[in-house]
Amino acid sequence: MAEEPAAIGRLRRRLVLEAPVASPDGLGGATHGFEAVAALWAEVEWLSGSESWRRGRPEQARDYRVTIRWRGDVDAGRRLRDGDRLFDIRSAADPDGSRRRLVCLVEEVVP
């Protein structure tokens, strides 16, 4: 059974796509950060959450599915920003090969 395409009205969250960049630090190394690439509309769906103990303190992981219009420059290693919230992209796939939409599985970064 084919999945129905997302209605345009479901893409109502404005996210910013960020790409990793490295800038020279003047001492022969590099400082790694992120820069904004594009602003895009998305549908964000919560999938799961978990809590585990790391180094004696609780750590939470939250997983989401983010659907956007198809773009060729979205892949693992980039991230999405929603205000102060950050989402690391774990995978991105075109579910039906039509290049109409892209479904990303992301994990929220909790600082």
C-alpha angles and dihedrals in degrees: 000000000000119000115242117244116256112262112244091241091063091066095079105132117091110220132176119227111219128194127202117255133183121211125189113256095205094247098080095273135087138243114224122214142135133261130197114259104173144345114233143172117248147171112230119200124183113231109173147332134207141177128214136169118251123174092348098307135088118261123193129210122195122189125201140177113227120193119197137161111280118279128171096216100062116103144131112300094046124090142209125229126207104182104294094348120097127200121194111214109233097175140352126200141170100231098206103019094244096117090231099113141008125216115206126191107212139177121216113238110226110195 
